[in-house]
Amino acid sequence: MLQLSTPLTADLLGLFGSALLVVGYHLYLAARLRRDPNYTIQAVNRSARTAWVEALMAGNQRDVLPVQTLRNSTMAATFLASTAILLVIGVLNLSDHGGTLGHAIESIAHKEAGGELWAFQLMPLVVDLFCAFFCFTLAIRMYNHVGYLINANMPGHTVVTPQYVAELLNRGGWYYSLGMRSYYLAVPLLLGLFGPSYMLLATLGLMVIFYHVDRSPIQDLLPRPSGSQEEPAAPPPLELRPVPGGSQRNRRGAGREPEVLQERQGAVG
C-alpha cells in the first residue's frame, strides 16, 4: 500500500498546481472566444474548413484535391498515433527498471524514489500518452468518414449535407488538436520525475507558448486602439466633381467634329 510521505505530497501538490494552470488557461481562452469568435487559430481554421467543404460539395465535378488533402491529414494522424503508442510501451518498460532509473533520478533531484513512488510518477505520463493515442485514432476515423461523404453530391438529401460533412471534418480537427495538446503536456509530466518545481516551471512555460500558438494571426492585423502608435491612415479616395460648363463645351465639340472631318477630307481630295 502506498503511504502518504513527504515526496508524494510534494508531487501531488506540483501535479495539482500544474493542472490548475492548464485549466485556468483554457478558461481564459473560453472567455476570450465569447467576446471574439476569431480569437484563436482553431476557431479560424474551423470556419475555413467549413467554407472548404461547402465550396467542394457545391461543384458537380469530382476533384482529387479533397482526397489528397484528407490523405495528408490521415497520414499525419497515423504517424502521431503510432508514436504515442510506442512512447506508452517505452514508459511501461521504464516501470520495470524503476530501481535503476530511480537511483539516477535520485542523484539529480536529491530525493528518495522508491518503487511505488516511481510507478505513481509514471502513471500520469502513461495516461497522457494514451489520451494522445485515442485522440489521433478518432481523428483518423473522422477523416475516413469525410473522404467518402465529401464526394457524395446528393441534392435534396436531409442528412448528408455540406454542414454535416463540415461538422465531421471539424470534429476530426478537434481530436487532432487534443492529441497535440496531450503531446505538449507530456513535457511537464516528464520533467516532473525530477521534482515538482520542474513540473510547475515547465507548465508555466508551456502556457506562455500556448498563448502565442493559439492566438490567431488576425489579431495582429486588427487596428490598434487609440493612444498607441498607429500607422498613418490611407488617404480618402478621390471624388470626381463635374466642371461648371463642361457639358456645354462637350456638346459643342461633339457637334463640330463632323464639320472638321469634312473640311479635312476636302483638303486631301
C-alpha positions in Angstrom: 0.0 0.0 0.0 1.3 3.4 -1.0 1.8 5.5 2.1 1.5 9.3 2.1 5.0 10.6 2.5 6.7 14.0 2.1 7.9 13.3 -1.5 4.5 12.1 -2.5 2.8 15.1 -1.0 5.1 17.4 -2.9 4.5 15.6 -6.2 0.7 15.8 -5.6 0.9 19.5 -5.0 3.0 20.0 -8.1 0.6 18.0 -10.2 -2.4 19.9 -8.8 -0.8 23.2 -9.4 0.1 22.3 -13.0 -3.5 21.1 -13.6 -4.8 24.5 -12.2 -2.6 26.4 -14.6 -3.8 24.3 -17.6 -7.5 24.6 -16.6 -7.1 28.3 -15.9 -5.6 29.0 -19.3 -8.3 27.2 -21.1 -11.0 29.0 -19.1 -9.3 32.3 -20.2 -9.5 31.1 -23.9 -13.2 30.3 -23.5 -13.8 33.8 -22.1 -12.0 35.4 -25.0 -13.8 33.3 -27.5 -17.2 34.6 -26.2 -16.1 38.2 -26.9 -14.2 37.5 -30.1 -15.1 34.3 -32.0 -12.0 34.6 -34.2 -9.5 35.0 -31.3 -7.9 31.5 -31.6 -6.4 30.0 -34.7 -8.5 26.9 -34.0 -11.7 28.9 -34.5 -10.5 30.4 -37.7 -9.5 27.0 -39.0 -12.9 25.7 -38.2 -14.6 28.4 -40.3 -12.1 27.8 -43.1 -12.7 24.0 -43.1 -16.5 24.7 -43.2 -16.1 27.0 -46.2 -13.8 24.5 -47.9 -16.3 21.7 -47.7 -19.2 23.8 -48.9 -17.2 25.0 -51.9 -16.2 21.5 -52.8 -19.6 20.0 -52.5 -21.2 22.8 -54.4 -19.4 21.8 -57.6 -20.5 18.9 -59.7 -17.0 17.7 -60.7 -15.2 15.1 -58.7 -11.8 16.7 -57.9 -8.8 14.9 -56.5 -8.0 17.9 -54.2 -10.1 16.7 -51.2 -8.8 13.2 -51.4 -5.2 14.3 -51.3 -5.8 16.8 -48.5 -7.6 14.2 -46.4 -4.9 11.7 -47.2 -2.2 14.0 -45.8 -4.2 14.6 -42.6 -4.7 10.9 -42.2 -1.0 10.1 -42.7 -0.1 12.8 -40.1 -2.6 11.5 -37.5 -1.4 7.9 -38.2 2.2 8.7 -37.6 1.4 10.6 -34.4 -0.8 7.8 -33.1 1.9 5.2 -33.8 4.4 7.4 -32.0 2.1 7.8 -29.0 1.7 4.0 -28.5 5.4 3.4 -28.9 6.0 6.0 -26.2 3.5 4.2 -23.9 5.4 1.0 -24.4 8.6 2.7 -23.6 7.2 4.3 -20.4 5.8 1.0 -19.3 9.2 -0.6 -19.9 10.7 2.1 -17.6 8.5 0.9 -14.8 10.2 -2.5 -14.8 13.5 -0.7 -14.3 12.3 1.6 -11.7 15.1 0.7 -9.3 18.0 1.5 -11.6 16.4 4.7 -13.0 15.2 5.7 -9.6 18.7 5.9 -8.3 19.7 8.0 -11.3 16.9 10.4 -10.8 17.6 10.5 -7.0 21.1 11.8 -7.7 19.6 14.6 -9.9 16.5 15.5 -7.9 18.1 14.8 -4.4 15.1 12.8 -3.2 14.2 9.2 -2.5 12.5 7.4 -5.3 11.0 4.2 -4.1 9.4 1.6 -6.4 5.8 2.5 -5.6 6.5 6.2 -5.8 8.3 5.7 -9.1 5.2 3.9 -10.5 3.0 6.7 -9.2 5.1 9.3 -11.0 4.9 7.4 -14.3 1.1 6.9 -14.2 0.1 10.5 -15.3 2.6 10.3 -18.2 1.1 7.0 -19.4 -2.4 8.3 -19.1 -1.5 11.4 -21.1 0.1 9.4 -23.9 -2.9 7.1 -24.0 -5.1 10.1 -24.4 -3.0 11.3 -27.3 -3.2 7.8 -29.0 -7.0 7.7 -28.7 -7.4 11.3 -30.0 -5.4 10.7 -33.1 -7.2 7.4 -33.8 -10.5 9.2 -33.5 -9.2 11.9 -35.9 -8.3 9.2 -38.4 -11.9 7.8 -38.1 -13.4 11.2 -38.8 -11.1 11.8 -41.8 -12.1 8.4 -43.3 -15.8 9.3 -43.0 -15.3 12.6 -44.6 -13.3 11.1 -47.5 -16.5 9.2 -48.6 -19.1 11.8 -47.8 -17.4 14.8 -49.4 -17.9 13.4 -52.9 -21.5 12.3 -52.2 -23.3 15.1 -54.0 -27.0 14.2 -53.2 -29.2 17.3 -53.8 -32.3 17.3 -51.5 -30.8 14.8 -49.0 -31.6 15.7 -45.5 -28.7 14.0 -43.8 -25.6 14.2 -46.0 -25.4 17.9 -46.3 -22.3 20.2 -46.5 -23.0 21.3 -43.0 -22.9 17.7 -41.8 -19.7 16.8 -43.6 -18.1 20.0 -42.3 -19.1 19.1 -38.8 -17.4 15.7 -39.1 -14.2 17.3 -40.5 -14.2 19.9 -37.7 -14.6 17.2 -35.2 -11.6 15.4 -36.7 -9.6 18.6 -36.4 -10.7 19.0 -32.8 -9.5 15.5 -32.0 -6.2 16.2 -33.7 -5.7 19.4 -31.6 -6.4 17.4 -28.4 -3.8 14.9 -29.4 -1.2 17.6 -30.0 -2.1 19.1 -26.6 -1.5 15.8 -25.0 1.9 15.6 -26.6 2.8 19.1 -25.3 1.6 18.2 -21.8 3.9 15.2 -21.7 6.9 17.6 -21.3 5.9 18.9 -17.8 4.9 15.4 -16.8 8.3 14.1 -17.9 10.2 16.9 -16.1 8.0 16.1 -13.0 10.1 13.0 -12.5 12.9 15.2 -11.4 10.8 17.2 -8.9 7.5 19.2 -8.6 9.3 22.5 -9.1 10.4 21.4 -12.6 6.9 20.4 -13.4 5.5 23.8 -12.4 8.1 25.7 -14.3 7.6 23.6 -17.4 3.8 24.1 -17.2 4.2 27.8 -16.8 6.5 28.0 -19.8 4.1 25.8 -21.8 1.2 28.1 -21.1 3.2 31.0 -22.5 3.9 29.0 -25.6 0.2 28.1 -25.9 -0.7 31.8 -25.6 1.4 32.6 -28.7 0.4 29.5 -30.6 -3.3 29.6 -30.0 -3.7 33.3 -30.7 -4.9 33.9 -34.2 -2.6 35.9 -36.5 -5.7 38.0 -37.4 -5.3 39.7 -34.0 -2.1 41.4 -35.3 -3.9 42.7 -38.3 -6.7 44.4 -36.3 -6.5 48.3 -35.9 -4.7 49.3 -32.7 -6.6 51.2 -30.0 -6.2 55.0 -29.7 -3.1 56.1 -27.7 -0.8 53.6 -29.3 1.5 54.2 -32.3 -0.8 53.8 -35.3 0.2 53.6 -38.9 -0.8 56.7 -41.0 -4.3 56.3 -42.4 -4.7 55.8 -46.1 -5.9 59.0 -47.9 -9.6 59.1 -48.8 -10.5 58.1 -52.4 -10.6 60.9 -54.9 -14.1 62.2 -55.7 -14.8 63.3 -59.3 -16.8 66.5 -59.4 -18.4 67.9 -62.6 -16.7 71.0 -64.1 -19.1 74.0 -64.5 -19.9 74.4 -68.2 -18.1 71.3 -69.1 -21.2 69.6 -70.5 -21.9 72.5 -72.8 -18.3 72.5 -74.1 -18.5 68.8 -74.7 -21.7 69.1 -76.7 -20.3 72.0 -78.8 -17.1 70.0 -79.5 -19.2 66.9 -80.4 -21.3 69.0 -82.9 -18.2 70.4 -84.7 -16.5 67.1 -85.2 -18.3 66.2 -88.4 -17.6 69.7 -89.9 -13.9 69.4 -89.2 -13.8 65.9 -90.8 -15.5 67.2 -93.9 -13.0 70.1 -94.2 -10.0 67.8 -93.8 -11.4 65.3 -96.4 -11.9 68.2 -98.9 -8.4 69.4 -98.5 -7.0 65.9 -99.1 -9.2 65.5 -102.2 
